[in-house]
Amino acid sequence: MVVADYLWRGWSADEIARQYPYLTLAEVHAAMTYYFDHREEIDNELVIEYRDVEEWKKTHPTPPLLVRLKHQANC
């Protein structure tokens, strides 16, 4: 999650530590260091996870009632 927040939300290490109060700033930096040392492997894992989620969404469509409720909430 630390890497995903960094990559996709653009959060800094400080922001990640604020969002996850059970992590110290040093732990966030350690996670980021691990990511940069193993970037290709982790990027591949993230792509696989993303594809799995997208496939799950295709096979489990949002129920019509929930679609209507979300639409009403956004109006």
BATORBA-516585 format. One line per field, with one value per residue (C-alpha): residue number from 1; x, y, z; residue in three letters. Coordinates in steps of 0.5 Angstrom, whole numbers. Layout:
<rs>
num NUM, ...
X X, ...
Y Y, ...
Z Z, ...
residuo ala, ...
</rs>
This chain:
<rs>
num 1, 2, 3, 4, 5, 6, 7, 8, 9, 10, 11, 12, 13, 14, 15, 16, 17, 18, 19, 20, 21, 22, 23, 24, 25, 26, 27, 28, 29, 30, 31, 32, 33, 34, 35, 36, 37, 38, 39, 40, 41, 42, 43, 44, 45, 46, 47, 48, 49, 50, 51, 52, 53, 54, 55, 56, 57, 58, 59, 60, 61, 62, 63, 64, 65, 66, 67, 68, 69, 70, 71, 72, 73, 74, 75
X 0, 6, 8, 1, 0, 7, 6, -2, -3, 3, 4, 10, 14, 11, 4, 4, 6, 1, -4, -2, 0, 2, 8, 14, 17, 23, 19, 16, 23, 25, 19, 21, 28, 26, 21, 27, 32, 26, 22, 21, 19, 14, 12, 10, 6, 2, 0, -2, -6, -9, -11, -14, -18, -21, -22, -26, -30, -32, -35, -38, -42, -45, -52, -57, -59, -52, -51, -58, -56, -49, -52, -57, -51, -48, -53
Y 0, 5, 4, 5, 11, 14, 12, 13, 18, 22, 22, 24, 19, 24, 24, 16, 16, 21, 17, 10, 13, 6, 7, 11, 15, 11, 5, 9, 10, 3, 1, 6, 4, -4, -2, 2, -4, -9, -4, -9, -14, -10, -6, -13, -15, -9, -10, -17, -14, -9, -14, -19, -13, -11, -18, -19, -13, -15, -22, -18, -12, -7, -9, -4, -1, 1, 4, 8, 10, 12, 16, 20, 21, 25, 29
Z 0, 1, -6, -9, -5, -7, -14, -15, -10, -11, -3, 0, 5, 11, 8, 8, 15, 17, 13, 17, 24, 26, 21, 23, 18, 18, 16, 11, 8, 9, 5, -1, -1, -1, -7, -11, -10, -13, -17, -23, -19, -15, -21, -24, -18, -18, -25, -24, -18, -22, -27, -22, -19, -26, -28, -21, -23, -30, -27, -21, -24, -19, -17, -20, -14, -12, -18, -17, -10, -12, -18, -13, -8, -14, -16
residuo met, val, val, ala, asp, tyr, leu, trp, arg, gly, trp, ser, ala, asp, glu, ile, ala, arg, gln, tyr, pro, tyr, leu, thr, leu, ala, glu, val, his, ala, ala, met, thr, tyr, tyr, phe, asp, his, arg, glu, glu, ile, asp, asn, glu, leu, val, ile, glu, tyr, arg, asp, val, glu, glu, trp, lys, lys, thr, his, pro, thr, pro, pro, leu, leu, val, arg, leu, lys, his, gln, ala, asn, cys
</rs>
